[in-house]
């Protein structure tokens, strides 16, 4: 039994500091977010490199490839940063549940799920072989990897979300979160590549199919699905922050550049970057917010219209469009309508009770 009266002031200060740390949340900051976002880029880049390899070498029949090496080395690098941060902060006195910066606890769960998915995927491949085509995207072990990866890479986004003082941040302050959001969109598009107009430009002359309605229907559906994924992410960010100039240029540029890589459709990159820049200008001019609902809806409609207007312009210049004018122009309008409808999910119209001031008794 220790006699508390014999404790020196230094011991007492140490015990007090330990109690204070145990009750506090560990902090990370923008620099930590930047490291996590960079390592997340390594991981997602490895995923797309592996996808490229499967398209380039469909005869691959082994789990142990250089491209898997890039993917899993990115995972282990990010996992090592998270686990070392957890152990170091706990050793300093933080409680286990507070030893990671706010927003990164879910990333630790992502480490566990991704690791479990990787082991399961290796066993799956050894027993059943390598999947081909769409089945590779729907494999249960690959979907487990996708869920774990999404949780793992989005720590910077959650961390920035919880910084209550940052409603109008500077670009470099928010850049790790925007980069992370772009990686998340890229992850979504990777696992839906079979219905993605940037992967499969079905409106192009080179992909004209018979009967024509099949290619047209799938092409329209792909535009609507990818618009929903992209604009859902954009509107979520707009709901939380006044996005600084350059944010959507970064988001569109990274997510679509990664998206076209496996199929080599690099011609769409300039239009995507230009669409992101125009979207940034629209945000700066219209200043959309939940309080400015009409501006928000205008922007939500206009951004997909600009993106797919430039998409069809690229197709027309590079190979030609076999769809009729009513079809491809209608597709552009429907993309805008998809963004517009999503804006109503994010910011619903005001009810009569909200419009009328409360009656005082």
Secondary structure by P-SEA (a helix, b strand, c coil): ccccccccaaaaaaaaaaaaaaabbbbbcaaaaaaaaaaaaaaaaaaaaaaaaaaacccccccccaaaaaaaaaaaaaaaaaaaaaaaaaaacccccccccccaaaaaaaaaaaaaaaaaaaaaaaaccccccccccccaaaaaaaaaaaaaaaaaaaaaaacccccccccccaaaaaaaaaaaaaaaaaaaccccccccccccccccccaaaaaaaaaaaaaaaaaaaaaaaaaaaaaccccccaaaaaaaaaaaaaaacccccccaaaaaaaaaaaaaaaaaaccccccaaaaaaaaaaaaaaaaaaaaaaaaaacccccccaaaaaaaaaaaaaaaaaaaaaaccccccccccccccc
